[in-house]
Amino acid sequence: MAIERETVENLLKLTKPRWKTSITKVEPNRIITRGYPQEDLIGNISFPEMVYLLLKGELPHENESKMLEAVLVSFCDHGVTPPSTQVARIMASSGAPLNSCVSGGISSFGKYHAGALERSMCLLQKIIKENVDFNNPKTSHNDLKNLALTTVEHYLENAKKIPGFGHRFHHKDPRPGKLIETAKKNGCFGIHTELAVIVENLLLEMKGIRMNIDGANAGILSDMGFDWRFGTGIFMIGRVPALISHIHEEKSDETPFRKFVEVEDVYFHEFDSVNHDLNKNEL
């Protein structure tokens, strides 16, 4: 008996799907995320727990949930100083819709803003992965100190900044200390964070430079098992509520299309007339 064309097409869809995902399965009247019906998650887990579930594929222990919550809170806002907030507010002033303003703010995340967390996580994870054998007895403090010293000397000799250390506004960022204290309290202080602390001690002694929020969270998130490629994304989750808040404030409290700079504050550098005169025939 011949198989109907519709049946053959359905079989092909099963054997050659266009999309593959292990995150959420959607069926008629049913949504399963990481193995859990979403209606069972609603009202029973916190937002940080949901973030953890989505990113890592499993629900966190209570201490891990509290730690991730602290990490997200630590990213909440830094006033109007970051480029992302300035971009979002300027766009809001122009009358752009909320989603465009948020998108503009997020799009300004890069190597020098928001990207430091990811680069710091990558550095710490690379050092530990390449130099620590977890099958042998626990690495000693002296071993980590030697690794940290090698790293610091390499960066200083090449006149490079170590991601996660130093801050353009704070001599001593007020957040890392509380984060590390919280990590110890919740059992999330491990080899990566210990390495970050040792790097800070060396930099403080040699250059007067302290750890910033990215360095602290890089160590903590690495000890919690997050891949470094999640870094910028986790920062975004923590910072987006602040962007929305700033956008709303700009639209509600400020004059539309307001001046962010006065004309007299702009320095115009004259072109060299000898080298830049246009031939009238070219106009």
C-alpha positions as CSV (number, residue, x, y, z in Angstrom):
1,M,0.0,0.0,0.0
2,A,1.4,3.4,-1.0
3,I,2.3,5.9,1.7
4,E,0.4,9.1,1.3
5,R,2.4,12.2,0.3
6,E,1.5,14.0,3.6
7,T,2.8,11.1,5.7
8,V,6.1,11.1,3.8
9,E,6.5,14.8,4.3
10,N,5.8,14.5,8.1
11,L,8.4,11.7,8.3
12,L,11.0,13.9,6.5
13,K,10.3,16.7,9.0
14,L,11.1,14.4,11.9
15,T,14.3,13.1,10.4
16,K,15.5,16.4,8.9
17,P,14.3,19.2,11.2
18,R,15.2,22.8,10.2
19,W,15.8,23.8,13.9
20,K,17.3,21.9,16.8
21,T,17.1,23.1,20.4
22,S,17.3,21.6,23.9
23,I,16.0,24.7,25.6
24,T,12.2,24.9,25.1
25,K,9.8,22.5,23.4
26,V,6.5,24.0,22.3
27,E,3.4,21.8,21.6
28,P,-0.3,22.7,21.4
29,N,-1.3,23.9,24.9
30,R,2.1,22.9,26.3
31,I,5.5,24.6,26.9
32,I,8.4,22.7,28.3
33,T,11.6,24.6,29.3
34,R,14.6,22.5,30.2
35,G,12.3,19.6,31.0
36,Y,9.9,21.7,33.2
37,P,6.4,22.7,32.3
38,Q,6.4,26.5,32.4
39,E,3.2,26.6,34.4
40,D,5.0,24.7,37.2
41,L,7.9,27.2,37.1
42,I,5.6,30.3,37.3
43,G,5.2,31.3,41.0
44,N,7.6,28.6,42.2
45,I,11.1,29.9,41.1
46,S,12.7,33.3,41.1
47,F,13.9,35.2,38.1
48,P,17.6,34.5,38.8
49,E,16.7,30.8,39.1
50,M,15.0,31.0,35.7
51,V,18.1,32.7,34.2
52,Y,20.3,29.9,35.7
53,L,18.0,27.2,34.3
54,L,18.0,28.7,30.8
55,L,21.7,29.2,30.7
56,K,22.9,26.0,32.4
57,G,20.1,23.6,31.8
58,E,19.4,22.9,35.5
59,L,17.9,24.5,38.5
60,P,20.4,26.0,40.9
61,H,20.9,25.1,44.5
62,E,19.6,27.8,46.9
63,N,23.1,29.2,47.5
64,E,23.7,29.4,43.7
65,S,20.4,31.2,43.2
66,K,21.3,33.8,45.9
67,M,24.7,34.3,44.4
68,L,23.4,34.8,40.9
69,E,20.9,37.2,42.3
70,A,23.7,39.2,43.9
71,V,25.6,39.3,40.7
72,L,22.7,40.6,38.7
73,V,21.9,43.2,41.3
74,S,25.6,44.4,41.2
75,F,25.2,45.2,37.5
76,C,22.0,47.3,38.1
77,D,23.2,50.8,37.2
78,H,26.1,53.3,37.2
79,G,24.2,56.5,36.6
80,V,24.6,58.4,33.4
81,T,28.3,57.8,33.2
82,P,28.3,54.7,30.9
83,P,28.1,55.2,27.1
84,S,25.1,52.8,27.0
85,T,23.0,55.0,29.3
86,Q,24.0,58.1,27.4
87,V,23.1,56.6,24.1
88,A,19.8,55.4,25.4
89,R,18.9,58.8,26.8
90,I,19.9,60.7,23.7
91,M,17.8,58.4,21.6
92,A,14.9,58.8,24.0
93,S,15.2,62.6,23.8
94,S,14.9,62.3,20.0
95,G,11.5,60.6,20.4
96,A,12.7,57.1,19.5
97,P,10.5,54.3,20.9
98,L,11.5,52.4,24.0
99,N,12.7,49.2,22.2
100,S,14.9,51.3,19.9
101,C,16.4,53.2,22.8
102,V,17.2,49.9,24.7
103,S,18.6,48.4,21.5
104,G,20.8,51.5,21.1
105,G,22.1,51.3,24.6
106,I,22.9,47.5,24.3
107,S,24.5,48.1,20.9
108,S,27.1,50.3,22.6
109,F,28.4,47.4,24.7
110,G,31.8,46.6,23.4
111,K,35.4,46.0,24.3
112,Y,35.7,48.9,26.7
113,H,32.1,48.9,28.1
114,A,30.5,45.6,29.3
115,G,33.0,43.5,27.4
116,A,35.5,43.5,30.3
117,L,33.5,40.9,32.2
118,E,33.7,38.5,29.3
119,R,37.3,39.1,28.7
120,S,38.1,38.7,32.4
121,M,36.2,35.5,32.6
122,C,38.0,34.2,29.5
123,L,41.4,35.1,31.0
124,L,40.8,33.5,34.4
125,Q,39.3,30.3,32.9
126,K,42.2,30.0,30.4
127,I,44.8,30.3,33.1
128,I,43.1,27.7,35.3
129,K,42.3,25.3,32.5
130,E,45.9,25.4,31.1
131,N,47.7,25.2,34.4
132,V,45.7,23.4,37.0
133,D,45.2,19.6,37.0
134,F,42.0,18.9,39.0
135,N,42.9,15.2,39.2
136,N,45.8,16.0,41.4
137,P,45.7,17.3,45.0
138,K,44.3,20.9,45.4
139,T,46.5,23.6,43.9
140,S,48.3,25.5,46.6
141,H,48.0,29.2,47.3
142,N,51.7,29.6,46.2
143,D,50.9,27.9,42.9
144,L,48.1,30.4,42.2
145,K,50.4,33.2,43.3
146,N,53.0,32.2,40.7
147,L,50.4,32.0,38.0
148,A,49.1,35.5,39.0
149,L,52.6,37.0,39.1
150,T,53.3,35.6,35.6
151,T,50.1,37.1,34.3
152,V,50.6,40.5,35.9
153,E,54.2,40.8,34.7
154,H,53.1,39.9,31.2
155,Y,50.5,42.5,31.0
156,L,52.6,45.2,32.6
157,E,55.6,44.5,30.4
158,N,53.3,44.9,27.4
159,A,51.7,48.0,28.8
160,K,48.3,46.4,28.7
161,K,45.4,46.6,31.2
162,I,44.2,43.4,32.8
163,P,40.5,43.1,32.3
164,G,38.6,43.3,35.5
165,F,41.0,45.6,37.3
166,G,41.0,49.4,37.7
167,H,38.1,51.8,37.3
168,R,37.9,55.2,35.6
169,F,35.7,56.7,38.3
170,H,36.5,54.8,41.5
171,H,39.9,54.3,43.2
172,K,38.2,51.6,45.1
173,D,35.1,50.1,43.5
174,P,32.6,49.7,46.4
175,R,31.0,46.5,44.9
176,P,33.7,43.8,44.7
177,G,34.2,43.5,48.4
178,K,30.6,42.8,49.1
179,L,30.4,40.3,46.1
180,I,33.4,38.3,47.4
181,E,31.9,38.3,50.9
182,T,28.6,37.0,49.5
183,A,30.4,34.4,47.4
184,K,32.2,33.1,50.5
185,K,29.0,33.0,52.4
186,N,27.2,31.0,49.7
187,G,30.1,28.6,49.0
188,C,30.8,30.2,45.5
189,F,34.3,31.4,46.3
190,G,36.6,29.0,44.3
191,I,39.9,28.8,42.5
192,H,39.0,31.4,39.9
193,T,38.0,34.1,42.4
194,E,41.0,33.3,44.6
195,L,43.2,33.8,41.5
196,A,41.5,37.2,40.9
197,V,42.1,38.2,44.5
198,I,45.7,37.4,44.3
199,V,46.0,39.4,41.0
200,E,44.5,42.3,42.8
201,N,46.9,42.1,45.7
202,L,49.8,42.1,43.3
203,L,48.5,45.0,41.2
204,L,47.7,47.0,44.4
205,E,51.3,46.5,45.6
206,M,52.9,47.2,42.2
207,K,50.6,49.9,40.7
208,G,48.0,50.9,43.3
209,I,45.2,49.3,41.1
210,R,42.3,47.4,42.6
211,M,39.7,44.9,41.3
212,N,36.5,46.2,39.8
213,I,33.1,44.7,39.6
214,D,33.9,42.8,36.4
215,G,37.0,41.1,38.0
216,A,35.0,40.0,41.0
217,N,32.0,38.7,39.0
218,A,34.4,37.1,36.5
219,G,35.9,34.9,39.2
220,I,32.5,34.2,40.9
221,L,30.7,33.3,37.7
222,S,33.6,31.1,36.6
223,D,33.5,29.3,39.9
224,M,29.8,28.8,39.4
225,G,30.6,27.0,36.1
226,F,29.4,29.7,33.6
227,D,31.2,29.6,30.3
228,W,33.0,32.9,29.6
229,R,30.9,33.5,26.5
230,F,27.9,34.1,28.7
231,G,29.7,37.1,30.2
232,T,28.3,40.0,28.3
233,G,24.8,38.4,28.2
234,I,24.7,38.1,32.0
235,F,25.8,41.8,32.3
236,M,23.0,42.7,29.9
237,I,20.4,40.9,32.0
238,G,21.4,43.0,35.0
239,R,21.7,46.3,33.2
240,V,18.6,46.4,30.9
241,P,16.2,47.4,33.8
242,A,18.4,50.5,34.4
243,L,18.3,51.4,30.7
244,I,14.5,51.2,30.7
245,S,14.5,53.4,33.9
246,H,16.7,56.0,32.3
247,I,14.7,56.1,29.1
248,H,11.5,56.6,31.0
249,E,13.1,59.4,33.1
250,E,14.4,61.1,30.0
251,K,11.0,61.0,28.3
252,S,9.1,62.0,31.4
253,D,11.2,64.6,33.1
254,E,13.3,66.2,30.3
255,T,12.4,68.5,27.4
256,P,12.2,66.5,24.1
257,F,15.2,66.9,21.8
258,R,17.1,68.7,24.5
259,K,20.6,70.0,24.1
260,F,23.3,67.6,25.4
261,V,26.1,70.0,24.3
262,E,26.3,73.7,23.6
263,V,27.7,74.9,20.3
264,E,30.4,76.9,22.1
265,D,31.5,73.8,23.8
266,V,32.5,72.2,20.5
267,Y,36.1,72.8,19.3
268,F,36.2,72.9,15.5
269,H,39.6,72.1,14.1
270,E,40.2,73.9,10.8
271,F,41.3,71.9,7.8
272,D,44.6,72.7,6.2
273,S,43.5,74.9,3.3
274,V,46.7,74.0,1.3
275,N,45.9,70.3,1.2
276,H,42.1,70.4,1.3
277,D,41.1,73.1,-1.3
278,L,38.6,71.6,-3.7
279,N,39.0,72.2,-7.4
280,K,36.0,74.1,-8.6
281,N,35.7,71.7,-11.5
282,E,35.2,68.9,-9.0
283,L,32.1,70.6,-7.5
